[in-house]
């Protein structure tokens, strides 16, 4: 995941909505959002089979 690109885009979004990304309260926001994205999208790296194995789940395929 390209966290630097996410940070740049979040900075651009802040500017686009009229905020100052260099304001003390917003300076760390791009990094926080990038870390959040890493956590939220971590599962993308796994196949459904791998996720099922990690959580000890199996699914049957009903015959049609």
HTML snippet that shows the backbone in 3Dmol.js (N, CA, C, O; Angstrom):
<script src="https://3Dmol.org/build/3Dmol-min.js"></script>
<div id="view" style="width:600px;height:400px;position:relative"></div>
<script>
const pdb = `
ATOM      1  N   UNK A   1       0.845  -1.165   0.000  1.00  0.00           N
ATOM      2  CA  UNK A   1       0.000   0.000   0.000  1.00  0.00           C
ATOM      3  C   UNK A   1       0.897   1.236   0.000  1.00  0.00           C
ATOM      4  O   UNK A   1       1.881   1.301   0.737  1.00  0.00           O
ATOM      5  N   UNK A   2       0.556   2.184  -0.810  1.00  0.00           N
ATOM      6  CA  UNK A   2       1.356   3.408  -0.939  1.00  0.00           C
ATOM      7  C   UNK A   2       0.852   4.460   0.056  1.00  0.00           C
ATOM      8  O   UNK A   2       0.050   5.327  -0.290  1.00  0.00           O
ATOM      9  N   UNK A   3       1.338   4.364   1.294  1.00  0.00           N
ATOM     10  CA  UNK A   3       0.860   5.278   2.332  1.00  0.00           C
ATOM     11  C   UNK A   3       1.256   6.728   2.063  1.00  0.00           C
ATOM     12  O   UNK A   3       0.535   7.651   2.442  1.00  0.00           O
ATOM     13  N   UNK A   4       2.387   6.926   1.418  1.00  0.00           N
ATOM     14  CA  UNK A   4       2.800   8.308   1.094  1.00  0.00           C
ATOM     15  C   UNK A   4       1.806   8.946   0.124  1.00  0.00           C
ATOM     16  O   UNK A   4       1.482  10.126   0.256  1.00  0.00           O
ATOM     17  N   UNK A   5       1.324   8.171  -0.849  1.00  0.00           N
ATOM     18  CA  UNK A   5       0.328   8.693  -1.790  1.00  0.00           C
ATOM     19  C   UNK A   5      -0.971   9.021  -1.059  1.00  0.00           C
ATOM     20  O   UNK A   5      -1.604  10.041  -1.332  1.00  0.00           O
ATOM     21  N   UNK A   6      -1.362   8.150  -0.130  1.00  0.00           N
ATOM     22  CA  UNK A   6      -2.577   8.413   0.649  1.00  0.00           C
ATOM     23  C   UNK A   6      -2.412   9.703   1.431  1.00  0.00           C
ATOM     24  O   UNK A   6      -3.317  10.536   1.456  1.00  0.00           O
ATOM     25  N   UNK A   7      -1.260   9.873   2.071  1.00  0.00           N
ATOM     26  CA  UNK A   7      -1.007  11.103   2.834  1.00  0.00           C
ATOM     27  C   UNK A   7      -1.115  12.339   1.946  1.00  0.00           C
ATOM     28  O   UNK A   7      -1.719  13.337   2.339  1.00  0.00           O
ATOM     29  N   UNK A   8      -0.531  12.272   0.752  1.00  0.00           N
ATOM     30  CA  UNK A   8      -0.585  13.413  -0.169  1.00  0.00           C
ATOM     31  C   UNK A   8      -2.022  13.717  -0.575  1.00  0.00           C
ATOM     32  O   UNK A   8      -2.415  14.882  -0.647  1.00  0.00           O
ATOM     33  N   UNK A   9      -2.803  12.678  -0.839  1.00  0.00           N
ATOM     34  CA  UNK A   9      -4.188  12.883  -1.257  1.00  0.00           C
ATOM     35  C   UNK A   9      -5.041  13.442  -0.123  1.00  0.00           C
ATOM     36  O   UNK A   9      -5.890  14.305  -0.346  1.00  0.00           O
ATOM     37  N   UNK A  10      -4.816  12.953   1.087  1.00  0.00           N
ATOM     38  CA  UNK A  10      -5.563  13.479   2.238  1.00  0.00           C
ATOM     39  C   UNK A  10      -5.213  14.945   2.444  1.00  0.00           C
ATOM     40  O   UNK A  10      -6.082  15.765   2.738  1.00  0.00           O
ATOM     41  N   UNK A  11      -3.943  15.264   2.289  1.00  0.00           N
ATOM     42  CA  UNK A  11      -3.529  16.672   2.393  1.00  0.00           C
ATOM     43  C   UNK A  11      -4.266  17.518   1.342  1.00  0.00           C
ATOM     44  O   UNK A  11      -4.731  18.620   1.631  1.00  0.00           O
ATOM     45  N   UNK A  12      -4.362  16.981   0.125  1.00  0.00           N
ATOM     46  CA  UNK A  12      -5.082  17.679  -0.938  1.00  0.00           C
ATOM     47  C   UNK A  12      -6.563  17.832  -0.631  1.00  0.00           C
ATOM     48  O   UNK A  12      -7.161  18.863  -0.937  1.00  0.00           O
ATOM     49  N   UNK A  13      -7.150  16.813  -0.029  1.00  0.00           N
ATOM     50  CA  UNK A  13      -8.568  16.908   0.352  1.00  0.00           C
ATOM     51  C   UNK A  13      -8.751  17.995   1.403  1.00  0.00           C
ATOM     52  O   UNK A  13      -9.689  18.787   1.321  1.00  0.00           O
ATOM     53  N   UNK A  14      -7.863  18.036   2.384  1.00  0.00           N
ATOM     54  CA  UNK A  14      -7.960  19.086   3.402  1.00  0.00           C
ATOM     55  C   UNK A  14      -7.896  20.472   2.761  1.00  0.00           C
ATOM     56  O   UNK A  14      -8.672  21.364   3.106  1.00  0.00           O
ATOM     57  N   UNK A  15      -6.966  20.638   1.829  1.00  0.00           N
ATOM     58  CA  UNK A  15      -6.860  21.925   1.132  1.00  0.00           C
ATOM     59  C   UNK A  15      -8.117  22.202   0.318  1.00  0.00           C
ATOM     60  O   UNK A  15      -8.601  23.334   0.292  1.00  0.00           O
ATOM     61  N   UNK A  16      -8.651  21.180  -0.346  1.00  0.00           N
ATOM     62  CA  UNK A  16      -9.827  21.352  -1.208  1.00  0.00           C
ATOM     63  C   UNK A  16     -11.066  21.772  -0.425  1.00  0.00           C
ATOM     64  O   UNK A  16     -11.944  22.448  -0.961  1.00  0.00           O
ATOM     65  N   UNK A  17     -11.138  21.371   0.843  1.00  0.00           N
ATOM     66  CA  UNK A  17     -12.300  21.770   1.642  1.00  0.00           C
ATOM     67  C   UNK A  17     -12.041  23.056   2.426  1.00  0.00           C
ATOM     68  O   UNK A  17     -12.838  23.451   3.276  1.00  0.00           O
ATOM     69  N   UNK A  18     -10.915  23.700   2.126  1.00  0.00           N
ATOM     70  CA  UNK A  18     -10.629  25.004   2.717  1.00  0.00           C
ATOM     71  C   UNK A  18      -9.893  24.953   4.048  1.00  0.00           C
ATOM     72  O   UNK A  18      -9.820  25.957   4.757  1.00  0.00           O
ATOM     73  N   UNK A  19      -9.346  23.790   4.390  1.00  0.00           N
ATOM     74  CA  UNK A  19      -8.584  23.682   5.642  1.00  0.00           C
ATOM     75  C   UNK A  19      -7.098  23.867   5.370  1.00  0.00           C
ATOM     76  O   UNK A  19      -6.626  23.668   4.251  1.00  0.00           O
ATOM     77  N   UNK A  20      -6.383  24.244   6.396  1.00  0.00           N
ATOM     78  CA  UNK A  20      -4.934  24.408   6.311  1.00  0.00           C
ATOM     79  C   UNK A  20      -4.285  23.152   6.870  1.00  0.00           C
ATOM     80  O   UNK A  20      -4.273  22.967   8.087  1.00  0.00           O
ATOM     81  N   UNK A  21      -3.739  22.274   6.014  1.00  0.00           N
ATOM     82  CA  UNK A  21      -3.152  21.031   6.514  1.00  0.00           C
ATOM     83  C   UNK A  21      -1.913  21.248   7.385  1.00  0.00           C
ATOM     84  O   UNK A  21      -1.448  20.319   8.046  1.00  0.00           O
ATOM     85  N   UNK A  22      -1.378  22.473   7.386  1.00  0.00           N
ATOM     86  CA  UNK A  22      -0.236  22.776   8.233  1.00  0.00           C
ATOM     87  C   UNK A  22      -0.653  23.304   9.603  1.00  0.00           C
ATOM     88  O   UNK A  22       0.190  23.550  10.465  1.00  0.00           O
ATOM     89  N   UNK A  23      -1.964  23.475   9.798  1.00  0.00           N
ATOM     90  CA  UNK A  23      -2.471  23.910  11.102  1.00  0.00           C
ATOM     91  C   UNK A  23      -2.091  22.852  12.133  1.00  0.00           C
ATOM     92  O   UNK A  23      -2.142  21.655  11.850  1.00  0.00           O
ATOM     93  N   UNK A  24      -1.716  23.289  13.309  1.00  0.00           N
ATOM     94  CA  UNK A  24      -1.210  22.381  14.351  1.00  0.00           C
ATOM     95  C   UNK A  24      -2.119  21.175  14.574  1.00  0.00           C
ATOM     96  O   UNK A  24      -1.631  20.055  14.729  1.00  0.00           O
ATOM     97  N   UNK A  25      -3.427  21.392  14.591  1.00  0.00           N
ATOM     98  CA  UNK A  25      -4.362  20.298  14.873  1.00  0.00           C
ATOM     99  C   UNK A  25      -4.532  19.336  13.703  1.00  0.00           C
ATOM    100  O   UNK A  25      -5.064  18.241  13.885  1.00  0.00           O
ATOM    101  N   UNK A  26      -4.098  19.716  12.519  1.00  0.00           N
ATOM    102  CA  UNK A  26      -4.280  18.867  11.337  1.00  0.00           C
ATOM    103  C   UNK A  26      -2.985  18.274  10.800  1.00  0.00           C
ATOM    104  O   UNK A  26      -3.016  17.445   9.890  1.00  0.00           O
ATOM    105  N   UNK A  27      -1.861  18.682  11.344  1.00  0.00           N
ATOM    106  CA  UNK A  27      -0.569  18.259  10.789  1.00  0.00           C
ATOM    107  C   UNK A  27      -0.410  16.749  10.701  1.00  0.00           C
ATOM    108  O   UNK A  27       0.180  16.257   9.739  1.00  0.00           O
ATOM    109  N   UNK A  28      -0.911  16.008  11.660  1.00  0.00           N
ATOM    110  CA  UNK A  28      -0.734  14.550  11.667  1.00  0.00           C
ATOM    111  C   UNK A  28      -1.894  13.799  11.005  1.00  0.00           C
ATOM    112  O   UNK A  28      -1.862  12.572  10.906  1.00  0.00           O
ATOM    113  N   UNK A  29      -2.909  14.524  10.556  1.00  0.00           N
ATOM    114  CA  UNK A  29      -4.092  13.872   9.983  1.00  0.00           C
ATOM    115  C   UNK A  29      -3.767  13.005   8.770  1.00  0.00           C
ATOM    116  O   UNK A  29      -4.260  11.878   8.707  1.00  0.00           O
ATOM    117  N   UNK A  30      -2.971  13.458   7.807  1.00  0.00           N
ATOM    118  CA  UNK A  30      -2.675  12.578   6.670  1.00  0.00           C
ATOM    119  C   UNK A  30      -2.036  11.251   7.086  1.00  0.00           C
ATOM    120  O   UNK A  30      -2.356  10.204   6.523  1.00  0.00           O
ATOM    121  N   UNK A  31      -1.139  11.295   8.065  1.00  0.00           N
ATOM    122  CA  UNK A  31      -0.502  10.059   8.535  1.00  0.00           C
ATOM    123  C   UNK A  31      -1.513   9.172   9.251  1.00  0.00           C
ATOM    124  O   UNK A  31      -1.504   7.952   9.081  1.00  0.00           O
ATOM    125  N   UNK A  32      -2.387   9.785  10.055  1.00  0.00           N
ATOM    126  CA  UNK A  32      -3.402   8.998  10.763  1.00  0.00           C
ATOM    127  C   UNK A  32      -4.335   8.303   9.785  1.00  0.00           C
ATOM    128  O   UNK A  32      -4.672   7.134   9.970  1.00  0.00           O
ATOM    129  N   UNK A  33      -4.756   9.018   8.740  1.00  0.00           N
ATOM    130  CA  UNK A  33      -5.652   8.433   7.750  1.00  0.00           C
ATOM    131  C   UNK A  33      -4.953   7.306   6.989  1.00  0.00           C
ATOM    132  O   UNK A  33      -5.569   6.280   6.702  1.00  0.00           O
ATOM    133  N   UNK A  34      -3.679   7.486   6.662  1.00  0.00           N
ATOM    134  CA  UNK A  34      -2.927   6.444   5.960  1.00  0.00           C
ATOM    135  C   UNK A  34      -2.809   5.189   6.818  1.00  0.00           C
ATOM    136  O   UNK A  34      -2.948   4.077   6.308  1.00  0.00           O
ATOM    137  N   UNK A  35      -2.554   5.355   8.116  1.00  0.00           N
ATOM    138  CA  UNK A  35      -2.489   4.193   9.015  1.00  0.00           C
ATOM    139  C   UNK A  35      -3.847   3.509   9.115  1.00  0.00           C
ATOM    140  O   UNK A  35      -3.928   2.281   9.151  1.00  0.00           O
ATOM    141  N   UNK A  36      -4.905   4.299   9.158  1.00  0.00           N
ATOM    142  CA  UNK A  36      -6.252   3.749   9.214  1.00  0.00           C
ATOM    143  C   UNK A  36      -6.543   2.920   7.962  1.00  0.00           C
ATOM    144  O   UNK A  36      -7.118   1.835   8.052  1.00  0.00           O
ATOM    145  N   UNK A  37      -6.148   3.427   6.807  1.00  0.00           N
ATOM    146  CA  UNK A  37      -6.368   2.702   5.548  1.00  0.00           C
ATOM    147  C   UNK A  37      -5.610   1.385   5.539  1.00  0.00           C
ATOM    148  O   UNK A  37      -6.129   0.369   5.075  1.00  0.00           O
ATOM    149  N   UNK A  38      -4.383   1.397   6.052  1.00  0.00           N
ATOM    150  CA  UNK A  38      -3.612   0.150   6.128  1.00  0.00           C
ATOM    151  C   UNK A  38      -4.368  -0.892   6.951  1.00  0.00           C
ATOM    152  O   UNK A  38      -4.435  -2.064   6.578  1.00  0.00           O
ATOM    153  N   UNK A  39      -4.929  -0.454   8.063  1.00  0.00           N
ATOM    154  CA  UNK A  39      -5.647  -1.381   8.937  1.00  0.00           C
ATOM    155  C   UNK A  39      -6.955  -1.848   8.300  1.00  0.00           C
ATOM    156  O   UNK A  39      -7.261  -3.040   8.304  1.00  0.00           O
ATOM    157  N   UNK A  40      -7.713  -0.916   7.761  1.00  0.00           N
ATOM    158  CA  UNK A  40      -9.015  -1.260   7.176  1.00  0.00           C
ATOM    159  C   UNK A  40      -8.862  -2.198   5.984  1.00  0.00           C
ATOM    160  O   UNK A  40      -9.637  -3.144   5.834  1.00  0.00           O
ATOM    161  N   UNK A  41      -7.876  -1.944   5.143  1.00  0.00           N
ATOM    162  CA  UNK A  41      -7.735  -2.715   3.910  1.00  0.00           C
ATOM    163  C   UNK A  41      -6.718  -3.855   4.001  1.00  0.00           C
ATOM    164  O   UNK A  41      -6.333  -4.417   2.976  1.00  0.00           O
ATOM    165  N   UNK A  42      -6.282  -4.201   5.201  1.00  0.00           N
ATOM    166  CA  UNK A  42      -5.300  -5.276   5.374  1.00  0.00           C
ATOM    167  C   UNK A  42      -5.811  -6.590   4.802  1.00  0.00           C
ATOM    168  O   UNK A  42      -5.020  -7.380   4.287  1.00  0.00           O
ATOM    169  N   UNK A  43      -7.092  -6.838   4.878  1.00  0.00           N
ATOM    170  CA  UNK A  43      -7.667  -8.089   4.393  1.00  0.00           C
ATOM    171  C   UNK A  43      -7.594  -8.275   2.896  1.00  0.00           C
ATOM    172  O   UNK A  43      -7.747  -9.395   2.408  1.00  0.00           O
ATOM    173  N   UNK A  44      -7.364  -7.212   2.159  1.00  0.00           N
ATOM    174  CA  UNK A  44      -7.276  -7.308   0.701  1.00  0.00           C
ATOM    175  C   UNK A  44      -6.135  -8.233   0.284  1.00  0.00           C
ATOM    176  O   UNK A  44      -6.182  -8.846  -0.782  1.00  0.00           O
ATOM    177  N   UNK A  45      -5.122  -8.329   1.122  1.00  0.00           N
ATOM    178  CA  UNK A  45      -3.951  -9.141   0.783  1.00  0.00           C
ATOM    179  C   UNK A  45      -4.219 -10.638   0.885  1.00  0.00           C
ATOM    180  O   UNK A  45      -3.386 -11.440   0.463  1.00  0.00           O
ATOM    181  N   UNK A  46      -5.371 -11.030   1.441  1.00  0.00           N
ATOM    182  CA  UNK A  46      -5.673 -12.435   1.663  1.00  0.00           C
ATOM    183  C   UNK A  46      -6.789 -12.915   0.750  1.00  0.00           C
ATOM    184  O   UNK A  46      -7.700 -12.163   0.403  1.00  0.00           O
ATOM    185  N   UNK A  47      -6.699 -14.177   0.369  1.00  0.00           N
ATOM    186  CA  UNK A  47      -7.784 -14.781  -0.410  1.00  0.00           C
ATOM    187  C   UNK A  47      -8.897 -15.193   0.551  1.00  0.00           C
ATOM    188  O   UNK A  47      -8.685 -15.252   1.762  1.00  0.00           O
ATOM    189  N   UNK A  48     -10.065 -15.472   0.018  1.00  0.00           N
ATOM    190  CA  UNK A  48     -11.176 -15.942   0.857  1.00  0.00           C
ATOM    191  C   UNK A  48     -10.784 -17.227   1.579  1.00  0.00           C
ATOM    192  O   UNK A  48     -11.134 -17.421   2.743  1.00  0.00           O
ATOM    193  N   UNK A  49     -10.065 -18.096   0.894  1.00  0.00           N
ATOM    194  CA  UNK A  49      -9.625 -19.360   1.497  1.00  0.00           C
ATOM    195  C   UNK A  49      -8.701 -19.087   2.688  1.00  0.00           C
ATOM    196  O   UNK A  49      -8.851 -19.714   3.736  1.00  0.00           O
ATOM    197  N   UNK A  50      -7.759 -18.170   2.541  1.00  0.00           N
ATOM    198  CA  UNK A  50      -6.834 -17.845   3.631  1.00  0.00           C
ATOM    199  C   UNK A  50      -7.568 -17.247   4.826  1.00  0.00           C
ATOM    200  O   UNK A  50      -7.249 -17.560   5.973  1.00  0.00           O
ATOM    201  N   UNK A  51      -8.533 -16.400   4.564  1.00  0.00           N
ATOM    202  CA  UNK A  51      -9.310 -15.793   5.650  1.00  0.00           C
ATOM    203  C   UNK A  51     -10.099 -16.865   6.388  1.00  0.00           C
ATOM    204  O   UNK A  51     -10.147 -16.868   7.618  1.00  0.00           O
ATOM    205  N   UNK A  52     -10.722 -17.782   5.637  1.00  0.00           N
ATOM    206  CA  UNK A  52     -11.480 -18.874   6.260  1.00  0.00           C
ATOM    207  C   UNK A  52     -10.568 -19.720   7.138  1.00  0.00           C
ATOM    208  O   UNK A  52     -10.961 -20.113   8.236  1.00  0.00           O
ATOM    209  N   UNK A  53      -9.360 -20.003   6.670  1.00  0.00           N
ATOM    210  CA  UNK A  53      -8.415 -20.788   7.468  1.00  0.00           C
ATOM    211  C   UNK A  53      -7.988 -20.040   8.731  1.00  0.00           C
ATOM    212  O   UNK A  53      -7.879 -20.639   9.800  1.00  0.00           O
ATOM    213  N   UNK A  54      -7.744 -18.726   8.610  1.00  0.00           N
ATOM    214  CA  UNK A  54      -7.316 -17.933   9.767  1.00  0.00           C
ATOM    215  C   UNK A  54      -8.364 -17.954  10.879  1.00  0.00           C
ATOM    216  O   UNK A  54      -8.029 -17.954  12.064  1.00  0.00           O
ATOM    217  N   UNK A  55      -9.644 -17.973  10.478  1.00  0.00           N
ATOM    218  CA  UNK A  55     -10.724 -17.920  11.453  1.00  0.00           C
ATOM    219  C   UNK A  55     -11.377 -19.283  11.684  1.00  0.00           C
ATOM    220  O   UNK A  55     -12.405 -19.377  12.355  1.00  0.00           O
ATOM    221  N   UNK A  56     -10.776 -20.339  11.124  1.00  0.00           N
ATOM    222  CA  UNK A  56     -11.273 -21.685  11.344  1.00  0.00           C
ATOM    223  C   UNK A  56     -12.673 -21.914  10.799  1.00  0.00           C
ATOM    224  O   UNK A  56     -13.468 -22.625  11.413  1.00  0.00           O
ATOM    225  N   UNK A  57     -12.977 -21.330   9.677  1.00  0.00           N
ATOM    226  CA  UNK A  57     -14.303 -21.463   9.070  1.00  0.00           C
ATOM    227  C   UNK A  57     -14.211 -22.276   7.794  1.00  0.00           C
ATOM    228  O   UNK A  57     -13.235 -22.172   7.052  1.00  0.00           O
ATOM    229  N   UNK A  58     -15.218 -23.077   7.541  1.00  0.00           N
ATOM    230  CA  UNK A  58     -15.331 -23.783   6.283  1.00  0.00           C
ATOM    231  C   UNK A  58     -16.745 -23.575   5.762  1.00  0.00           C
ATOM    232  O   UNK A  58     -17.688 -23.384   6.530  1.00  0.00           O
ATOM    233  N   UNK A  59     -16.867 -23.616   4.472  1.00  0.00           N
ATOM    234  CA  UNK A  59     -18.156 -23.398   3.823  1.00  0.00           C
ATOM    235  C   UNK A  59     -18.393 -24.502   2.814  1.00  0.00           C
ATOM    236  O   UNK A  59     -17.510 -24.859   2.035  1.00  0.00           O
ATOM    237  N   UNK A  60     -19.586 -25.027   2.845  1.00  0.00           N
ATOM    238  CA  UNK A  60     -19.910 -26.063   1.854  1.00  0.00           C
ATOM    239  C   UNK A  60     -20.476 -25.406   0.622  1.00  0.00           C
ATOM    240  O   UNK A  60     -21.058 -24.323   0.680  1.00  0.00           O
ATOM    241  N   UNK A  61     -20.294 -26.082  -0.496  1.00  0.00           N
ATOM    242  CA  UNK A  61     -20.810 -25.579  -1.764  1.00  0.00           C
ATOM    243  C   UNK A  61     -22.041 -26.426  -2.105  1.00  0.00           C
ATOM    244  O   UNK A  61     -21.917 -27.567  -2.551  1.00  0.00           O
ATOM    245  N   UNK A  62     -23.224 -25.853  -1.890  1.00  0.00           N
ATOM    246  CA  UNK A  62     -24.437 -26.656  -2.146  1.00  0.00           C
ATOM    247  C   UNK A  62     -24.543 -27.042  -3.618  1.00  0.00           C
ATOM    248  O   UNK A  62     -24.287 -26.229  -4.506  1.00  0.00           O
ATOM    249  N   UNK A  63     -24.921 -28.278  -3.857  1.00  0.00           N
ATOM    250  CA  UNK A  63     -25.100 -28.694  -5.258  1.00  0.00           C
ATOM    251  C   UNK A  63     -26.405 -28.142  -5.795  1.00  0.00           C
ATOM    252  O   UNK A  63     -27.413 -28.072  -5.092  1.00  0.00           O
ATOM    253  N   UNK A  64     -26.359 -27.761  -7.034  1.00  0.00           N
ATOM    254  CA  UNK A  64     -27.552 -27.168  -7.657  1.00  0.00           C
ATOM    255  C   UNK A  64     -28.136 -28.090  -8.687  1.00  0.00           C
ATOM    256  O   UNK A  64     -29.143 -27.758  -9.313  1.00  0.00           O
TER     257      UNK A  64
END
`;
const viewer = $3Dmol.createViewer("view");
viewer.addModel(pdb, "pdb");
viewer.setStyle({}, {cartoon: {color: "spectrum"}});
viewer.zoomTo();
viewer.render();
</script>
